[in-house]
Structures are given as C-alpha cells and as structure tokens.
Amino acid sequence: MATLKLRDRDGILTQEGLIFRVFGYSHPPGAYICDAEYASASIFSSADPRAPRTGGDQLFYKFYNDEGMKFVAKNYPQYLVFHEMLGLKLVGVPENAIMEAHRPAERLAYLLAVEPKDELLSAMHSVLSTVLENSGLKMQNFGVFGSLLHGFHHPRYSDIDFVVYGKAENAKIRQTLEDLYARGSSGLRNEFESQDAMKGKRWLFKNFDIKDFIWHQRRKMIYCLYDDRPRSGRIIKVEFEPVKSWSEIESEYDTQARIIRRGWAKLKARVTADDEASFIPSIYNVQVLDVLSGPREAAEVVRVFSYMEEFRQQVQKDETIIVEGNLEEVQSPKRSFHQITLTYCPRYYEQVLRALH
C-alpha cells in the first residue's frame, strides 16, 4: 500500500476486524499511534450494554476505558508500535497493516450526497444545515466520526459526532453554538447547561468533583443536545470535535529526542498560551506560580501536554490553574524542557487540570 496521510480521528480497519482511531498528529515513521475503538464480533464480545454497534451488516463492539489497549496487547501484539521518544510500545498500526482508511470528511460528503435513509441521518442533515446557515462555514470544514464514520450507526440510539477542521473554524463554531443555545427556536442547547448532565454516571476522578467538571464542560460549547422529538421522538447528543487542518499540522515526533519521567507533580500555574488547547494533544504554555507537591524540577515546567479528552479546551489564557500529573523532561538536540503530561497511566483518575474560578 502507498504511504497514507492520516490525522487525528481518521479511522483504520485491519484484516482481523479491529477498528482504530488515529490519535493526534505525531507518529513514528511508517506507523500511526492509535486508540483501539471497536472490534468485530468475530474476535471480541462485551457484556457492556453500551458496547454493541448493530446498525450495519456486521456486529461490532466498542471498547471502553483501557479495554482496547489490553485486548490488543494480549491478542494482537503486532499492533503495538515502538515509540522511540518514550522508549516503550504503544497501541498503533503499521502502514502496511491498514486494510481500509476511513476519513471523516469523505464519509460526510457521501452521506450528504444521498437521501437520508433513517431518522438519525435526517437529524444530522438538519443540525449541519442550521450550523452552516448561522456560521458561514462550509461543508468542507466538517466530517463525521464514531459509528457514522464506520457505517454501523443505530438510527434510534447513536449520537451525531462531527469533526470541525481548523483553528479559526473551531473558534467560529463555538461562537455560533453559543448563539444558537441562546435562541430557543434553534433546537440546540448546551448538554452541560444543567447539573443533571452527569446524573446516574459514575464519577472516578479524585481531585475535582462533578460540579467543577460540568462548569468546565459547559463553557467548551461543543457538546450539544438536539431536540428531535417531533420527528424521531428523542433528544440526540451532538458533538463538534476540533481537528487541525492539514496546513496547521506539525509533527513533534523526533527520533533524536527522549522523554524521561521525573515523577509526579502538582502545580499552581498561569496559562500563557492556549492556541493548541482545542486539539489532541492539548497544549497549554504555563508559568509556574507554586509547586504544591513533587520534585524540585517541577518549578521548571513550561507547558501542560494532555492526551485526555476530559482536558481538551479545559483552561484558557491568563487563567490561574491547578494541574497534577506526570512530570517529564523532554531532551533533544534542539532544546530540553520540562512538562506535565496528562495521559493514560496507572494514576489516571488522580490527574487534574482545572481553572481556579
């Protein structure tokens, strides 16, 4: 297969029936670091009632939490890719193992070119039409991910998951959605407008509470509820996830660099730049105000580097924040510096990034 060009949230299907999501923009040569998202029922099953994806011709199950990582490591170690900078193997797919590549923009263009065949696709058309009309953005600025991308959405249960390409376009979509939420006739409202948004859900984070989580989620603006009850009888969750445009992508993968763990740290800091906050990884440049716990090198931290969905677009320039996570030193011939990295790790639920508000 010729060299592919893939980016965050693009999908990869392998011959075994595994579906991976490309993770971020920095990858080892000849491979993509990924999340394992789904697996065919021929190789995996789940008792989790949320897991089945039955909308297509074949049954798939969704992985939750670290389930996909563990399944791949145990059963398909060929999908562990060596990351030279970290000195360890991560879930990933070599280019020569990619059977199909699923691209969100291409899939959306296909879905819009045909008559909607079910109520979810009709709702998708309506939401996108409203957003385009009010934002001035173009269809080419959008794509779909999740079950819509892979062709196994369920008309009665699936959500609508959009991607929005570009920094300026994502700023515009957030402003547009804020305006639409304020307009009762739009059919769209902020998913986190009420404390009830997390009602009945398990809360595992230890260093910030549900109330604080909802406050941060509410101001991100990208999580919506669409009132489709007149047609389908339900309220549908809609997301607008930020992805970089091709011209904005710059890989940080450097075979000459090394990332060294220096312990665990908790800091009070001020955000000095948030230009990369919307994307995965989310990057926040910071000035340390106080080391609350951890090694003395923590005082030299210059940025927060987050792979966690929960902390995307979490804090803003000039805010004072609390951050707790892995203290790392990045060493390279170009420059060396310290950062706090928030990612999958044994202390996942002890990590925190929050504004003091």
N, C-alpha and C positions, 0 to 999 in steps of 0.2 A: 504494500500500500504506500502511496506517495505521502510525503510529510503533510500532516494535517495542521491547521491553525485553529486552536480551540481556546476558549476563555471561560471565565467563571460562569457557572450554571449551564454550560453546554453539557449534553448527555452522551455517555458512551455505553454501547451494548456490546457484550462479549459473546463468544460462541456458546459458553456454558449457560447463558441466560441471566447473567448479572448485569445490572444497570448501575453505572457510576455517574456521579456528578463531578465535573471538573471543579477544582477548588482553588480559587484565586488565579494569579497570573504569573507566578514564578515557579518553574518546573525544571527538573533535571533534564539534560539532553536526551531526546528520544523517548520521553515518557511524560505523563501527566499525573500530578498529585491529585487525588480524588477522595470523595466520600462514597462509600457503598450505600446506595439508596434503596434498591429493590432487587429481589431475586425471583426467578421463575418458580412456580410451584413444583416443577420437576426436580429442583435441587434444595428447596427450602420451604418450610411452613412455619406459621406463627399462630399462637393461641390468642394473641392480642386482637381484640375485636376491631381495632382501628387499622389493622395491617392489610387486609385483603384489597387488592385492586382488580376488580372484576368487570370493568367497563369494556375491555377489548376482547379479542378472540382467545387470549391466553390469560391464565390467572397468575398474578404476581403478588408478592408480599412486600410491604415496606419494612425496612429496618428502623428501629428506634434507638436513641441514645448511642451506646458503643456496640450495639448488636452486630452491625455490619462489619465493623473492624474486627471483632472477634471471630465472626463467621469466615471472613476472608483469610485471616491469619491461620485458622485451623484447617480449612478445607482447600483454599486456593492460594497458597503462598507465592505463586507466580505473579500475583497482584500486590506484592509488597515491593516497593521501589526504594533503592538505596538513595538517601539524601545526604550528599557529601558534607554539606554545611553543618548538619546536625549530627552526622556520624551514626545514623540509625535508619531503619527501614520504615517507610510509611505506606499506607494504602495508596496504590496508584496503578496506572495501566500503561504498559509499553505501547508505543505507537503501532507496532506490528501485531498487537493482540486486539486491536479495535476492529470489530466486525461492522458496526454502524456508528456514525456520529449523528446525534440529534441536536439541531441548532434552534434555539427559541424563536429567532426572527423568521426563519424559513417556515417553521411549523405554524406560526401565527398567520403568515401570509397565505398558507394553504387553507387554514380554517376560515379565513375571511373571504376566500375566493369561491367558496361553495355555500350553498344554502344551509343554515343551521339545522342539524338533524335531531336535536333534543333541546330541552329547556335550559341546560347549563350553557350550551353554545349560544343560544339566543340571549341569555343574560350577559355572556361575555361580549357579544356584539353591542349590546345596549350600554354597558359600562364604558367600553372603549369609545363608543361614539360620543358619549357625554363628555369624557375626558378630552378627546381630541377637539371637540367643539369649543370647550372652555379654556383650553391651554394654548392652542395654536401649534401644538406639537404635531408631528406626522406619524403615520402608521409605522414607518421605518424605524422610529425611535423605540419601538416596543417589540416584545417577544412573549412567549409563554413558557413556563417550566412546570415541573411536577407532573401529575397524571395527564394534563392536557398535552404536554410535550411528547409523551411516550404513547399516546393513543389508547390509554386504558382508564380514562376518567369515567366516573359513575354519574349519570345525569342527575340523580337525586341526592348524592352525598358529597361529591367532590367540591373543592373550592376553586376559585379562579385566581391563578397565580401569574402575574405579569412580571416581566423584567423591563426596566427602562434604561436605555443606553445613553451614557454621557453625564458629566458633572452638571453642566448647565441645564440639561433636560431634567435631571433629578431635582434640582432646585425648583424648577418650574412646576414639576408635578406635585411637589409638596405644597407649594403656594396654591395651586389650583384645587387640590383636595381640601385644603383648609377653607377655601372659599365655598366649595361645594357642600362641606359639612354644615356650614352656617346657613345654607339655603335649604329649607325643609323640603322643597319640591324636587331636589336632585335624586332622591332615593339612596344617597350615600351618607353614612355617618361614621364617625371615628369609633373603631372597635373598642378603644380603651377610654371612652368618654365616661364610663361608669365603673365603680369598684367591682361590679358584678362580672366584669370581663374575665376574671380568674376564678369565678365561683365553681367549686367542685373539682378544681385541678390541684394536683399535688404540687407542693412547694418545697424544693430541696435546698435552695441557696441558704447559706448560713449567715452571711454578712450584710444582706439587705433584705427588706421584707416586701410583701406583695404590694402594699400601698406605694412604696417607693418605686417598685418595678412598673406599676401602672402609670405613675406620673411620668417616668422616662419614656415609656412606650407611647403614651398619648401624644407627646409633642413631636414624635417622629413623623406623624401624619400619614404614613404609608400603609397602615393597617386599617381596612375598611369593612363595613358591613353594608351589603346592598339589599335593599328591601325588594325582593322579587315575589312577594306573596300573591300579588294579583295574577301572576302567570304560573309560577311553579309551586306556590304555597309555602315557600320558605325564605329565610334570610340567609344570604350566601356570603361567606367570608371572601374578601378580595385583598390581595397584596400587590404592591408595586415595589419590586426589589431592585435596588441600584446595581448596575453593571457598567464597567468602563467601556467607552467607545474604543475602537482599535487604536486611534491616534493617542489616546491617553495611557495606554499600557506600556509599562517599562518593567522588565523582569529584574528582580533583586537576586536572582539565583547566580551565585558566583562560586565556581569550583575552587577558587583560591581562598575563600573566606571560611571561617569556622564560627559556630555559635556554641558558646560554653555556658552551661548552667552554673550560676553562682549562689543559688539558694532561693529563699522565699522572702519577699519583702512587702511591706505595706507603707504607702506614701500618701502624704498630702501634697498636692501639686496644683499648679495653674496651667491651663491649656493655652499654649501659644499659637497653635495652628491646628485646624480641623479639616483641611482641604480633602483629606483621604478618608474622612470619617464614615462616609456612606457605603464604602465598599468592603469586600472581604479580600485580604485582611484590612481591618480598620486601623488607621494610623493616626495617633494624636501626638503632636510635639508638645512637650511639657517642660516646665521649670519646677524643680523640686522645692517645696517650701519646708517640709519636715519629713524626716524618716521616722515613722511611727513604730516600725519593727523591721528587723532584717540586717544583713551585713552592711558595713560602712560604705561599700561601693554603691549602695542604693542611692546615695546622695548625688551620684554622677549620672543618673538616668536622664536621658534626653527625649525618650518617646515611649508611648504605650503602643504595643503591637498586638492586635486582637484578631483571632480567628473565630471568635464566638458570635453567633447570630444575635444573642441577647444584648451584646455590647456594641453592635453596629449603630452608628449615628447617636451614640449614647450621651456624649458630652460635647460642649461647644466652646469655641474660642473665648478666652478670658474668664471662663468659669473656674472656680476652685473645686477640686475633685478629691475623692478618695479612690485609690487604686491598690489592689492587692493581687499578687500572682507571682509567677516565676521571674526571678531576676536573672538576666542573661547578659553576657558580654559578646558582642559581635566583633570579631577580629578579622581584618582584611588588609591587603597591601595598600588599599586606598585610604581607609581610616578605621579606627576602632572606637566603639562607644558602648554604653550600657542601655538596656531597655527592660521594661516589664512586658512579658508576653502572657497573654490570656488565651488558653487553648485547651484541647482535650488532655487531661492529665489526672493522676490519682486524686488530686485535691480540687477537682473541677468545681464543686459547689462551694468551695471556700473563696474562690476568685470573686472579685468585685470591681466594678467601675461605676461610679455614681457621682453626680454633681451634688454639692452641698447647697441646698435650696431651702 
